[in-house]
Amino acid sequence: MIDALGYTFMQNAVIVSLLASIACGIIGTLVTVNRMSALAGSIAHASFGGLGLAYLAGFSPLIGATCFAVAGAAGIAVISSGKRARTDTAMAAMWATGMAAGLVFIKLSGTYSADLMSWLFGSLLAVSASDITFAAALDIVILLVITGLYKEFLAVSFDREFSMLQGVPAHFIRGLFLILTALTAVLLMKITGLIMVIAMLSIPAAIAGMFTGSLWKMMVLASILAAVFNLAGLTLAWMLDLPPGAVIILLAAFAYAVSLIIERVKSGAAL
Amino acid sequence: MKEAIRLQGVSAGYRRGNPIIHDIDLTVPKNDFLTIIGPNGGGKTTLLKVILGLLTPWEGTITVLGGSPEKNRSAIGYVPQLIPDDSFPITVMDVVLMGRLRNAGLLRRFSLKDRKSAEMNLARLHVGNLAGDDMNSLSGGQKQRVLIARALAGKPQILLLDEPVASVDHDTQKSFFNLLAELNNDMTIVLVTHDVGAVSAHVKTIACINRTLMSHGDTLSSESVAKAYGCPFELISHGGIPHRILGNAKESES
C-alpha cells in the first residue's frame, strides 16, 4: 500500500477520501438525527437524471449531477413543508424518476456503459484534481455554515416548532441542510457510487450516535469513522483487487453490526 | 384584570371543510391557571398552536397580551408533549439553551448571560445538577422539568403546557402541580390534558374542548363534561377535581 502512494491516482484517492469524510460526518449526522436517510438516497438517485442529461448535452457530469441533486433537494423542501405522507411519496417518486430519466438520456446519448458504472458504483481510483477542489470547497462551506449556525441546526433538528417560536428561520435552515446534503451526496458518489451514498451518510453517523451524547461530538466521531472506513477500504480493495466503494461500505456495515452488539451488551439487553 | 389571551370566534384546522376547532371564544385573564380538558383528537394541541401563532386560524381573531400571537411570541413559554422514543444526542444544558435562542440571535454563540439564565432556571426546577447529562438518560418527570426550564429561560409571561403529566407517575404529578402553582404567582398558566384525573386543586379555571369549547369558567357542569367525553360525570369526579367545582356539580345534580 505504501508504494501504491507513489501513484498520483492513489494520492488523489486518499486526499478525496479524507476530505469527503468531513462532509460525510457532519451532514451524515444531521441526516441521521433528522431521520432523513431516505431523503439522502432519493437526492442521490435523482442526480442520475442530471448525469444522463450532461452526457446527452455534452457538459460536465459533475455539474449535471449537482444541478439535479440541488433541484431535487429544493423540490423536497417545498413539498415537505406540508404533510409528512406527501413527503414520503415525493421522495420515492423522485428516487425512481431520476434513475429513469438518467437511463433514457444515457441511451439517447450513446455513452459507453463503463462511464455509467463509475457513477453508479464509484470511481475512487479515478478522481481528478477538480474533484479534490470540489471536496475541499464543500468542506469549507459546510464547516463555515455549521460553526456559524450550530445552535440553530441543533434547535431545528431537535424541536423544530420550538425553534420557530424562538424566531429561528427554520425553513431557511432546513433548505440549507437539504442543499448541503445534495452537494455531499454528489461528492460521495465519486467514492461509493450513487447507489451506496445512503450508506455513507447513515452508517458512520449511526455508529457515532451510539457512543456520543451531543451533536457536535457525533459529527466529529462520524467524520473520524468515515475517514477510517474510507482509508481502510481503499487499502483493502487495493490489496485484494476489489472495487473500493463496495469494500468501504462492507467495512462500515461490519463496524455497524459490531457496534450494535456492543451497545446491546452495554445496555444489558439480550442479544 | 387585564387579559393574557383572548380568542373570538376562532375556527382552525389542517384541511378545509374539516375544522379541528370551531367557533372558539376564550378569554384568559392574567395570572389565571386554566386547564383545558378534552378527548384525544378534540383539538387541544390545535388550540395551543393557534395561540402560539404556529397555525393561522380560518376565522376569528386572537390576541395575546393585546397584540397578535406572532408579535408577542416571546411572551409565551411553550412546553410541548414529551416525545417517548427519543435518541437525539443532546445535553440537558443544550435543551435549556434553546429557550435563549431569541435572545442570542443568529450567527452568535450563547453568551455567558444566556448560560447563567439556563443554569438558574434548571436550579429553580431542582434539576440544576443534571445540566451536563444526556437528555435521554433522564426520567419522564426530569425531562418535563427540563422542558419547563427551557420555556422559562425566555422569561415568558404566559406558560402553555401540552399534556405535561401524560408520562409521569402520581407522586411526580403532585410535585409538578405544586411547582406550577408556585410559577402561577407571577405567570399565566394554560395547560391542556386528556386526563381529567390530572386536574389539580391548584387549577383556577377549567374549560372543556371537543371541537367546540364546551364550558369555561370556574365551574364545570356535569353536562358539559359528559358531552365532551360521552361518559357520565361520576367517572370523572373521582379524579381530584377542585372542591368548589365538585360542590357546584353536586348542586346541579340535586
Interface residues (C-beta under 8 A of the other chain):
Chain A: V33 G148 L149 K151 E152 L154 A155 S157 F158 D159 E161 F162 S163 M164 L165 Q166 G167 V168 P169 G209 T212 G213 S214 L215 K217 M218
Chain B: L52 L54 R73 S74 I76 Y78 P80 S87 F88 P89 I90 T91 D94 V95 L97 M98 G99 L101 R102 A104 L106 L107 R109 F110 D134 N136 R150 G154
